[in-house]
Amino acid sequence: MGSDTLGTPEVSPLAPLARPVSARGRIRLRASGRGVRAAAFLLPAAVALWVTSLREVRLDAMGDLGLLQVLPVTFWVALGLLVVGFCVAAGDRRTPHGCYALYTLALIAVIHATPPLLYSELRYAWAWKHVAVIDAMVRHNGEVPDAEGLGIYNQWPGFFQFNALLLRAAGLESALAYALWSQVLVNVLTLGPLLLIYRSLTTDRRLIWGAVWIYYSCAWVGQDYFAPQAFTFLLYTAVIAVVVRQLPSSRTPNRGVPRSWGWPPGLFVVLVVMEAAIITSHQLSPLMLISALLLLALPRANRRVVLPALAAAVLLNLAWYATVARPYVVENLGSFVKAVTRPEANVWSGLNRLADAAPSQVVVSWIDRGLSGGVFLLAAAAYVVHRWTRRTPMPLLALSPLPLALINAYGGEMAFRAYMFALPAAAFLIAALLIPHLSRISFRTPVVVVVLLAMLGGLMFGYYSKEAMNRFSADEVAATRYVTTRTPPGSLIVSVTFAAPGLEMHYDQHERAELTSEGLEARRLMGRDPLAGLEPILGRAGGRPAYIVLSRAQEADVRLNGSMPADFTRRLETALSGAPGFTAVYRSADAVVYRFDPPSEGRTR
């Protein structure tokens, strides 16, 4: 083969590794055992430092950079030791799978177990909303009432029905019992499909686990919380893993299957079941899957395997659109068609929302974009430098989400979702570019270590910088529980932003209003005079009780995202505390609830 690596003859990892036969090679192999021993020492040291560092965290000291500001130096030292230890392990050909697995699990724990170990309550308001939808399904025998527009979950109920089934089977009252740890669980489970994909392409342990490490170091988008997207992304990787393993280019293609049919019947049934679970649980993930299978079907050699999987996905999706999801499709068909004609607007919709954000969040956003751009640039470099990667399905899979980013904005999030779905393939390409340089000491070795450290640092900014609004204290949970369980049915519940834990609980029994979701003119009026802007919203109660929930996380949300003036929440609370008709019925360190009693007829305020 040619010499298209950086000064090193290219050896394709697509074939089993050759055993060294020279005396020099045997001596190098025996000496390399030192790397395994060093890695085995660094791993427990890193984990011990991480665990002890959590005792020093003061959550009440969080500012505009969230957890990044309160994690002690020992936490960052632990993270650095993990990266160095993994690089040492990857530099030794004799490092066993078990060592790599322990390092990967430790990385998952440091990234994803830190919040649930530090927080007493479930983080992220959307996760609380999904818990509320599951609760509504359980209370209404599988149907979600359409109050507040949440009936859309009846059209993609797979994730929620699955969790309702788990609750019944386990005898649990609420998904809160396990949702707190869902991010850890999802990431651990995703490890299985990733390994299946990468082991279908190479026997090189360093390349396999290097790709896994890079994936977890760059997955900053944060769509792994308790949500249908996390559930369907896990299934998406599983479907891709099964398909890739069946391809002729796979290192372990299925043997004994007739040439006219690329699938064992039992395995194909499993594949269709996973596709059905994706299609019934999420709007976007099925389209990402279809796009990936379309590109995988481009090489003629793949079609015997890919076309049956693609046909099943397309037919199931069309059937779902024509039946269960028909109301949503009919209502939004016009906007879909309009979006297709505006590709530039779709791409930039998620990248132009920094004008009102806090300066810290502008910096974080550019770090995230830099990490995303760096991932695609490194993947492209691997494609150019290592010709053998072009014989794998990874370049096609890395490109497969991009067409969708051109034809739909997905609420301004499509560019980030495209990155998320491209990352498993891009990580393998980057590993092919970087990991071989760890096998022998050269000037490139520290460069690779620095790049891996930079990837992980970028991820930490994306993951932890918004924790001031994503974390909820017990006081905030108690405040929202008060207004959702102890107020009269039909009451109007008003919040400043969406960053409140569990306001959707029993949502079918109350009416909701969110101040930052009001029209531009209404928000401008509230910004000038909070009470004057609040008055028409309270008028919607029509004489029914109204409750206003203010909290620390909502104040942080306003400050970080700039949806209202930074001091709006405090000015609103000051105005409510001195206005007639408003009574504080719940107050704690992090939250306050005001009840509004409409003035009696003939009485002025």
C-alpha positions as CSV (number, residue, x, y, z in Angstrom):
1,M,0.0,0.0,0.0
2,G,1.0,3.6,-0.3
3,S,2.6,5.8,2.3
4,D,-0.1,8.4,2.9
5,T,0.2,8.7,6.7
6,L,2.4,11.4,8.2
7,G,5.7,9.8,7.4
8,T,4.6,6.3,8.4
9,P,3.8,3.5,6.0
10,E,0.1,2.9,6.1
11,V,-1.2,-0.4,7.6
12,S,-4.9,-0.8,7.3
13,P,-6.6,-1.7,10.6
14,L,-9.3,-3.4,8.5
15,A,-7.3,-6.6,8.6
16,P,-6.3,-8.4,11.8
17,L,-3.1,-7.1,13.5
18,A,0.0,-8.8,12.4
19,R,2.1,-10.3,15.2
20,P,5.7,-9.0,15.4
21,V,8.2,-11.7,14.5
22,S,11.5,-9.9,14.7
23,A,13.7,-10.0,17.8
24,R,13.5,-6.2,18.0
25,G,9.7,-6.4,17.7
26,R,9.5,-9.0,20.5
27,I,11.7,-6.9,22.8
28,R,9.5,-3.8,22.2
29,L,6.3,-5.8,22.9
30,R,7.7,-7.1,26.2
31,A,8.9,-3.7,27.3
32,S,5.6,-2.2,26.4
33,G,4.0,-3.9,29.4
34,R,5.2,-0.8,31.4
35,G,2.4,1.2,29.7
36,V,-0.3,-1.1,31.0
37,R,1.2,-0.9,34.6
38,A,1.3,2.9,34.4
39,A,-2.3,3.1,33.1
40,A,-3.4,0.7,35.9
41,F,-1.9,3.1,38.5
42,L,-3.3,6.3,37.0
43,L,-6.9,5.1,36.8
44,P,-7.6,4.6,40.5
45,A,-5.6,7.7,41.3
46,A,-7.9,9.7,39.0
47,V,-11.1,8.2,40.3
48,A,-10.0,8.8,43.9
49,L,-9.3,12.4,43.2
50,W,-12.6,12.8,41.4
51,V,-14.6,11.4,44.3
52,T,-12.8,13.5,46.9
53,S,-13.2,16.6,44.8
54,L,-17.0,16.4,45.0
55,R,-16.9,17.1,48.8
56,E,-15.4,20.5,48.1
57,V,-18.2,21.7,45.8
58,R,-20.4,24.6,47.0
59,L,-23.4,24.7,44.7
60,D,-24.7,28.0,46.1
61,A,-21.5,29.7,44.7
62,M,-22.5,29.0,41.1
63,G,-22.4,31.9,38.7
64,D,-22.8,32.5,35.0
65,L,-20.6,29.5,34.2
66,G,-22.4,27.0,36.3
67,L,-20.5,24.1,37.7
68,L,-17.3,25.2,36.0
69,Q,-16.9,27.9,38.7
70,V,-17.4,25.6,41.7
71,L,-15.5,22.4,40.7
72,P,-12.2,22.4,42.6
73,V,-8.8,22.0,41.1
74,T,-8.7,18.3,42.2
75,F,-11.6,17.6,39.8
76,W,-9.7,19.0,36.8
77,V,-6.5,17.2,37.9
78,A,-8.6,13.9,38.0
79,L,-9.9,14.6,34.5
80,G,-6.3,15.3,33.2
81,L,-5.0,12.1,34.8
82,L,-7.8,10.1,33.0
83,V,-6.7,11.5,29.6
84,V,-3.0,10.9,30.3
85,G,-3.7,7.4,31.6
86,F,-5.8,6.6,28.5
87,C,-3.1,7.9,26.2
88,V,-0.5,5.8,28.1
89,A,-2.8,2.7,27.7
90,A,-3.4,3.4,24.0
91,G,0.4,3.6,23.5
92,D,0.8,0.0,24.4
93,R,-0.4,-2.7,22.0
94,R,-0.8,-5.2,24.9
95,T,-3.4,-3.1,26.8
96,P,-6.4,-5.4,27.3
97,H,-10.0,-4.5,26.5
98,G,-10.7,-4.5,30.2
99,C,-8.3,-1.7,30.9
100,Y,-9.9,0.5,28.1
101,A,-13.3,-0.4,29.4
102,L,-12.5,0.8,32.9
103,Y,-11.1,4.0,31.6
104,T,-14.2,4.6,29.5
105,L,-16.6,3.9,32.4
106,A,-14.6,6.2,34.6
107,L,-14.9,9.0,32.0
108,I,-18.6,8.4,31.7
109,A,-18.9,8.6,35.5
110,V,-16.9,11.8,35.8
111,I,-18.9,13.6,33.1
112,H,-22.3,12.2,33.8
113,A,-22.4,11.0,37.4
114,T,-21.1,14.3,38.8
115,P,-24.4,16.2,38.6
116,P,-26.6,13.4,40.2
117,L,-24.0,12.9,42.9
118,L,-24.1,16.6,43.7
119,Y,-27.8,17.4,43.2
120,S,-30.6,16.2,45.3
121,E,-33.2,16.7,42.5
122,L,-33.5,15.9,38.8
123,R,-31.8,18.5,36.7
124,Y,-33.2,20.1,33.6
125,A,-36.8,21.3,33.2
126,W,-37.4,19.2,30.0
127,A,-36.6,16.1,32.0
128,W,-39.3,17.1,34.5
129,K,-41.8,17.7,31.7
130,H,-41.2,14.2,30.4
131,V,-41.8,12.8,33.9
132,A,-45.1,14.7,33.9
133,V,-46.2,13.3,30.6
134,I,-45.5,9.7,31.8
135,D,-47.5,10.5,35.0
136,A,-50.4,11.8,32.8
137,M,-50.3,8.6,30.7
138,V,-50.4,6.4,33.8
139,R,-53.3,8.4,35.2
140,H,-55.3,8.4,32.0
141,N,-54.7,4.8,30.9
142,G,-52.2,5.5,28.1
143,E,-53.6,8.8,26.8
144,V,-52.1,12.2,27.3
145,P,-54.7,15.0,27.7
146,D,-54.3,17.7,25.1
147,A,-54.2,20.5,27.6
148,E,-51.3,22.9,27.1
149,G,-50.7,21.3,23.7
150,L,-49.2,18.2,25.2
151,G,-51.5,15.9,23.2
152,I,-48.7,15.8,20.6
153,Y,-47.1,13.1,22.7
154,N,-50.0,10.8,21.8
155,Q,-48.6,10.9,18.3
156,W,-45.1,9.7,19.3
157,P,-45.8,7.8,22.5
158,G,-43.2,5.1,22.3
159,F,-40.8,6.4,24.9
160,F,-43.5,7.4,27.3
161,Q,-45.5,4.1,27.0
162,F,-42.2,2.2,27.6
163,N,-41.6,4.1,30.8
164,A,-45.2,3.7,31.9
165,L,-44.8,0.0,31.4
166,L,-41.6,0.1,33.5
167,L,-43.5,1.9,36.3
168,R,-46.3,-0.6,36.4
169,A,-43.9,-3.6,36.2
170,A,-41.6,-2.2,39.0
171,G,-44.5,-0.9,41.2
172,L,-43.1,2.6,41.2
173,E,-45.2,5.7,41.5
174,S,-43.1,8.1,39.4
175,A,-40.2,8.0,36.9
176,L,-38.4,10.4,39.2
177,A,-37.2,7.3,41.0
178,Y,-34.7,6.6,38.2
179,A,-34.7,9.6,35.9
180,L,-32.0,11.3,38.0
181,W,-29.5,8.7,36.8
182,S,-30.8,8.3,33.2
183,Q,-27.8,10.2,31.6
184,V,-25.4,7.8,33.2
185,L,-27.4,4.8,32.1
186,V,-27.9,6.0,28.5
187,N,-24.3,6.6,28.0
188,V,-23.2,3.3,29.5
189,L,-25.8,1.5,27.2
190,T,-24.6,3.5,24.2
191,L,-21.1,1.9,24.7
192,G,-22.5,-1.4,23.4
193,P,-23.6,-0.3,20.0
194,L,-20.4,1.9,19.6
195,L,-18.2,-1.1,20.3
196,L,-20.2,-3.2,17.9
197,I,-19.8,-0.6,15.1
198,Y,-16.0,-0.1,15.6
199,R,-15.2,-3.8,16.1
200,S,-17.0,-4.5,12.8
201,L,-14.3,-2.4,11.1
202,T,-11.0,-3.2,12.9
203,T,-9.4,-5.6,15.4
204,D,-7.0,-2.8,16.6
205,R,-8.0,-2.4,20.3
206,R,-6.4,1.0,20.4
207,L,-8.4,2.3,17.4
208,I,-11.6,0.8,18.7
209,W,-11.3,2.3,22.2
210,G,-9.8,5.5,20.9
211,A,-12.9,6.1,18.8
212,V,-15.1,5.4,21.9
213,W,-13.0,7.8,24.0
214,I,-13.2,10.5,21.4
215,Y,-17.0,10.1,21.1
216,Y,-17.6,10.6,24.8
217,S,-15.1,13.5,24.9
218,C,-16.9,15.4,22.1
219,A,-20.6,14.6,22.8
220,W,-21.3,18.1,24.2
221,V,-24.8,18.5,22.8
222,G,-26.4,17.1,26.0
223,Q,-29.4,15.3,24.4
224,D,-28.8,12.3,26.7
225,Y,-31.1,13.4,29.5
226,F,-34.4,11.7,30.3
227,A,-36.1,12.2,26.9
228,P,-37.3,10.5,23.7
229,Q,-34.2,11.8,21.9
230,A,-31.8,9.9,24.2
231,F,-33.9,6.8,23.9
232,T,-34.1,6.9,20.1
233,F,-30.4,7.9,19.6
234,L,-29.5,4.7,21.6
235,L,-31.7,2.7,19.3
236,Y,-30.3,4.5,16.2
237,T,-26.8,3.5,17.1
238,A,-28.0,0.0,17.7
239,V,-29.6,-0.2,14.3
240,I,-26.5,1.2,12.6
241,A,-24.3,-1.2,14.5
242,V,-26.4,-4.2,13.3
243,V,-26.4,-2.9,9.7
244,V,-22.7,-2.2,9.6
245,R,-21.9,-5.6,11.0
246,Q,-23.8,-7.2,8.0
247,L,-22.0,-5.1,5.3
248,P,-19.6,-6.9,3.0
249,S,-16.8,-4.5,4.2
250,S,-17.4,-5.6,7.8
251,R,-14.7,-7.6,9.5
252,T,-17.3,-10.1,10.5
253,P,-20.0,-10.2,7.9
254,N,-22.7,-12.8,8.3
255,R,-21.9,-16.1,6.8
256,G,-24.4,-18.7,5.4
257,V,-27.0,-16.2,4.3
258,P,-28.3,-16.6,0.7
259,R,-26.7,-14.1,-1.6
260,S,-30.1,-12.7,-2.6
261,W,-30.9,-11.8,1.0
262,G,-28.4,-10.1,3.3
263,W,-30.2,-10.8,6.6
264,P,-30.8,-13.8,8.9
265,P,-34.6,-13.7,9.5
266,G,-34.3,-13.5,13.3
267,L,-31.9,-10.6,13.2
268,F,-34.0,-8.7,10.6
269,V,-37.0,-9.0,12.9
270,V,-35.0,-7.5,15.7
271,L,-33.9,-4.7,13.4
272,V,-37.5,-3.9,12.3
273,V,-38.6,-3.8,16.0
274,M,-35.9,-1.3,16.8
275,E,-36.8,0.8,13.8
276,A,-40.5,0.7,14.9
277,A,-39.5,1.8,18.4
278,I,-37.6,4.8,16.9
279,I,-40.5,5.8,14.6
280,T,-43.1,5.7,17.3
281,S,-41.0,7.7,19.8
282,H,-39.5,10.7,18.1
283,Q,-40.1,13.0,15.0
284,L,-36.5,13.6,14.0
285,S,-34.6,10.3,14.7
286,P,-36.4,8.3,12.0
287,L,-35.4,10.8,9.4
288,M,-31.8,10.7,10.6
289,L,-32.0,6.9,10.3
290,I,-33.5,7.0,6.8
291,S,-30.8,9.5,5.7
292,A,-28.0,7.3,7.1
293,L,-29.4,4.2,5.4
294,L,-29.8,6.1,2.1
295,L,-26.2,7.0,2.0
296,L,-25.1,3.6,3.1
297,A,-27.0,2.2,0.1
298,L,-25.0,4.2,-2.4
299,P,-22.2,1.7,-2.8
300,R,-23.6,-1.2,-4.9
301,A,-21.9,-3.8,-2.7
302,N,-24.0,-2.6,0.4
303,R,-27.4,-2.7,-1.2
304,R,-28.2,-6.4,-0.5
305,V,-27.9,-5.5,3.2
306,V,-29.0,-1.9,3.4
307,L,-32.0,-1.8,1.0
308,P,-34.2,-4.2,3.1
309,A,-33.5,-2.1,6.3
310,L,-34.1,1.1,4.4
311,A,-37.4,-0.2,2.9
312,A,-38.6,-1.2,6.3
313,A,-37.8,2.2,7.9
314,V,-39.4,4.1,5.0
315,L,-42.6,2.0,5.0
316,L,-43.0,2.1,8.8
317,N,-42.5,5.8,8.9
318,L,-44.9,6.5,6.1
319,A,-47.5,4.3,7.7
320,W,-47.0,6.2,11.0
321,Y,-47.4,9.6,9.3
322,A,-50.6,8.4,7.5
323,T,-52.2,7.2,10.7
324,V,-51.2,8.1,14.2
325,A,-49.1,11.2,13.4
326,R,-51.4,12.4,10.7
327,P,-52.8,15.4,12.7
328,Y,-49.3,16.8,13.2
329,V,-48.2,16.2,9.6
330,V,-51.3,17.9,8.2
331,E,-51.0,20.9,10.5
332,N,-47.3,21.4,9.7
333,L,-47.0,20.4,6.1
334,G,-46.9,24.0,4.9
335,S,-44.1,24.9,7.2
336,F,-42.1,21.8,6.1
337,V,-42.4,22.8,2.5
338,K,-41.4,26.3,3.2
339,A,-38.3,25.2,5.2
340,V,-37.1,23.1,2.3
341,T,-36.8,26.3,0.2
342,R,-34.7,28.1,2.8
343,P,-31.6,25.9,3.4
344,E,-29.4,28.9,4.5
345,A,-32.0,30.0,7.1
346,N,-32.2,26.4,8.4
347,V,-28.5,26.2,8.9
348,W,-28.1,29.6,10.6
349,S,-31.2,29.4,12.7
350,G,-29.4,27.7,15.6
351,L,-26.3,29.8,15.2
352,N,-27.7,33.3,15.4
353,R,-29.2,33.4,18.9
354,L,-26.4,35.1,20.8
355,A,-27.4,38.7,20.6
356,D,-29.1,38.8,24.0
357,A,-27.2,36.1,25.8
358,A,-24.9,36.8,28.7
359,P,-21.2,37.3,27.7
360,S,-20.3,34.1,29.4
361,Q,-22.8,32.2,27.3
362,V,-21.5,33.8,24.1
363,V,-18.0,32.5,24.9
364,V,-19.4,29.1,25.7
365,S,-21.3,29.0,22.5
366,W,-18.2,29.8,20.5
367,I,-16.3,27.1,22.3
368,D,-19.0,24.6,21.4
369,R,-18.9,25.7,17.8
370,G,-15.2,25.4,17.8
371,L,-15.3,21.9,19.1
372,S,-17.9,20.9,16.5
373,G,-16.0,22.5,13.7
374,G,-12.8,20.9,14.9
375,V,-14.4,17.4,15.0
376,F,-15.5,17.7,11.3
377,L,-12.1,19.1,10.3
378,L,-10.2,16.3,11.9
379,A,-12.6,13.7,10.4
380,A,-12.0,15.3,7.0
381,A,-8.3,15.2,7.5
382,A,-8.5,11.5,8.4
383,Y,-10.4,10.9,5.2
384,V,-7.7,12.6,3.2
385,V,-4.7,11.2,5.0
386,H,-5.8,7.6,5.5
387,R,-7.1,6.1,2.3
388,W,-8.3,2.9,4.0
389,T,-11.0,4.9,5.9
390,R,-12.7,5.5,2.6
391,R,-13.4,1.7,2.4
392,T,-15.4,1.9,5.6
393,P,-19.0,3.2,5.9
394,M,-17.8,5.9,8.4
395,P,-17.5,8.8,5.9
396,L,-21.0,8.2,4.6
397,L,-22.4,8.0,8.1
398,A,-20.6,11.2,9.1
399,L,-22.2,13.0,6.2
400,S,-25.7,11.5,6.5
401,P,-27.2,14.1,8.9
402,L,-26.1,17.1,6.9
403,P,-29.0,16.9,4.2
404,L,-31.5,17.2,7.0
405,A,-29.7,20.3,8.4
406,L,-30.3,22.0,5.0
407,I,-34.1,21.2,4.7
408,N,-35.4,21.9,8.3
409,A,-34.4,24.1,11.2
410,Y,-36.0,21.9,13.9
411,G,-36.6,24.8,16.1
412,G,-33.1,26.1,15.7
413,E,-31.5,22.9,16.9
414,M,-31.0,21.0,13.7
415,A,-27.3,21.9,13.3
416,F,-26.6,20.5,16.8
417,R,-28.6,17.4,16.3
418,A,-26.8,16.8,13.0
419,Y,-23.5,17.0,14.9
420,M,-24.8,14.5,17.4
421,F,-25.8,11.9,14.9
422,A,-22.6,12.4,12.9
423,L,-20.3,12.0,15.9
424,P,-20.1,8.2,16.2
425,A,-18.7,8.0,12.7
426,A,-16.6,11.1,13.0
427,A,-15.0,9.8,16.2
428,F,-13.8,6.7,14.4
429,L,-12.2,8.8,11.7
430,I,-10.5,11.0,14.2
431,A,-9.2,8.0,16.1
432,A,-7.6,6.7,12.9
433,L,-5.9,10.1,12.5
434,L,-4.7,10.5,16.1
435,I,-4.4,7.3,18.1
436,P,-1.6,5.7,16.0
437,H,0.7,8.5,17.1
438,L,0.5,7.3,20.7
439,S,2.2,4.0,20.0
440,R,5.7,5.5,19.9
441,I,7.1,8.7,21.5
442,S,7.6,11.5,18.9
443,F,6.9,15.2,18.7
444,R,3.3,14.3,17.6
445,T,2.5,12.4,20.9
446,P,2.1,15.5,23.1
447,V,0.1,17.1,20.3
448,V,-2.4,14.2,20.4
449,V,-2.6,14.4,24.2
450,V,-3.3,18.2,24.1
451,V,-6.0,17.7,21.4
452,L,-7.7,15.0,23.6
453,L,-7.5,17.4,26.6
454,A,-8.9,20.2,24.5
455,M,-11.8,18.0,23.3
456,L,-12.8,17.1,26.9
457,G,-12.4,20.7,28.0
458,G,-14.8,21.9,25.3
459,L,-17.3,19.3,26.3
460,M,-17.2,20.4,29.9
461,F,-18.1,24.0,28.8
462,G,-21.0,22.7,26.8
463,Y,-22.2,20.4,29.5
464,Y,-21.8,22.3,32.8
465,S,-21.9,26.0,31.9
466,K,-25.7,26.4,32.2
467,E,-26.1,24.5,35.5
468,A,-27.2,27.7,37.3
469,M,-30.5,27.3,35.4
470,N,-30.5,23.5,35.0
471,R,-30.1,22.6,38.6
472,F,-33.1,22.7,41.0
473,S,-32.9,22.8,44.7
474,A,-35.3,21.1,47.1
475,D,-36.9,24.5,47.8
476,E,-37.7,25.0,44.1
477,V,-39.2,21.6,43.8
478,A,-41.3,22.2,46.9
479,A,-42.6,25.5,45.5
480,T,-43.7,23.9,42.2
481,R,-45.2,20.9,44.1
482,Y,-47.2,23.4,46.1
483,V,-48.7,25.1,43.1
484,T,-49.4,21.9,41.2
485,T,-50.9,19.9,44.1
486,R,-52.3,22.3,46.7
487,T,-54.0,24.9,44.5
488,P,-57.6,24.7,43.3
489,P,-58.2,22.9,39.9
490,G,-58.4,25.4,37.1
491,S,-56.0,27.8,38.7
492,L,-53.7,29.8,36.4
493,I,-50.0,29.1,37.2
494,V,-47.6,31.8,35.9
495,S,-43.8,31.4,35.7
496,V,-41.2,33.7,34.3
497,T,-39.4,31.0,32.2
498,F,-39.5,27.3,31.5
499,A,-36.7,26.7,34.1
500,A,-39.0,25.4,36.9
501,P,-39.1,21.7,38.0
502,G,-42.4,19.9,37.5
503,L,-44.8,22.7,36.7
504,E,-46.3,20.3,34.1
505,M,-47.3,17.8,36.8
506,H,-51.1,17.6,36.8
507,Y,-51.0,20.0,33.8
508,D,-54.4,18.9,32.7
509,Q,-55.9,20.4,35.9
510,H,-54.3,23.9,35.6
511,E,-53.7,26.6,33.0
512,R,-50.1,27.7,32.4
513,A,-48.6,31.0,31.4
514,E,-44.9,31.6,30.8
515,L,-43.8,35.3,30.7
516,T,-40.9,34.9,28.3
517,S,-43.1,33.1,25.8
518,E,-45.4,36.1,25.4
519,G,-45.2,38.3,22.4
520,L,-42.5,40.9,21.9
521,E,-44.7,43.9,22.8
522,A,-45.9,42.2,25.9
523,R,-42.3,41.4,27.0
524,R,-41.3,45.0,26.3
525,L,-44.1,46.3,28.5
526,M,-43.1,43.8,31.3
527,G,-39.5,45.0,31.0
528,R,-40.6,48.6,31.5
529,D,-43.3,47.9,34.2
530,P,-43.5,44.3,35.5
531,L,-47.0,44.7,37.0
532,A,-48.5,46.5,34.0
533,G,-47.2,43.7,31.8
534,L,-48.5,41.0,34.1
535,E,-52.0,42.4,34.4
536,P,-53.4,41.2,31.0
537,I,-51.9,37.7,31.6
538,L,-53.6,37.5,35.0
539,G,-56.8,38.6,33.3
540,R,-56.9,35.2,31.5
541,A,-57.8,33.6,34.9
542,G,-61.3,35.1,34.5
543,G,-61.8,35.3,38.2
544,R,-60.1,32.0,39.0
545,P,-57.1,31.9,41.4
546,A,-53.8,32.8,39.9
547,Y,-50.3,31.9,41.2
548,I,-47.0,33.4,40.2
549,V,-43.9,31.2,40.8
550,L,-40.5,32.9,41.1
551,S,-37.3,31.0,41.7
552,R,-33.5,31.1,41.6
553,A,-33.2,28.9,38.4
554,Q,-35.7,31.2,36.5
555,E,-33.7,34.2,37.5
556,A,-30.5,32.5,36.2
557,D,-32.3,31.6,33.0
558,V,-33.3,35.2,32.3
559,R,-29.8,36.4,33.1
560,L,-28.0,33.7,30.9
561,N,-30.3,33.8,27.9
562,G,-31.3,37.4,27.8
563,S,-35.0,36.8,27.1
564,M,-35.8,39.7,29.5
565,P,-33.7,42.3,31.3
566,A,-31.3,40.6,33.7
567,D,-32.9,42.2,36.8
568,F,-36.5,41.5,35.7
569,T,-37.2,38.7,38.1
570,R,-36.0,40.7,41.1
571,R,-38.0,43.8,40.0
572,L,-41.1,41.6,39.5
573,E,-40.7,40.2,43.0
574,T,-40.3,43.6,44.5
575,A,-43.4,44.9,42.7
576,L,-45.5,41.9,43.8
577,S,-44.4,42.1,47.4
578,G,-45.8,45.6,47.7
579,A,-48.8,45.4,45.4
580,P,-52.4,44.9,46.8
581,G,-54.0,41.7,45.8
582,F,-50.8,39.6,45.9
583,T,-50.0,37.4,48.8
584,A,-46.9,35.3,49.4
585,V,-48.3,31.8,50.1
586,Y,-45.0,30.0,49.9
587,R,-41.5,31.3,50.5
588,S,-38.1,29.7,50.9
589,A,-34.5,30.6,50.2
590,D,-34.7,29.7,46.5
591,A,-38.4,30.3,45.6
592,V,-41.5,32.3,46.4
593,V,-45.1,31.8,45.3
594,Y,-47.6,34.7,45.2
595,R,-51.3,34.2,45.0
596,F,-53.3,36.8,43.1
597,D,-56.8,37.5,44.4
598,P,-58.8,39.6,42.0
599,P,-60.3,42.7,43.6
600,S,-63.9,42.5,44.5
601,E,-66.4,44.3,42.3
602,G,-66.3,48.0,43.2
603,R,-62.9,47.7,44.8
604,T,-59.9,49.3,43.2
605,R,-56.3,48.4,43.5
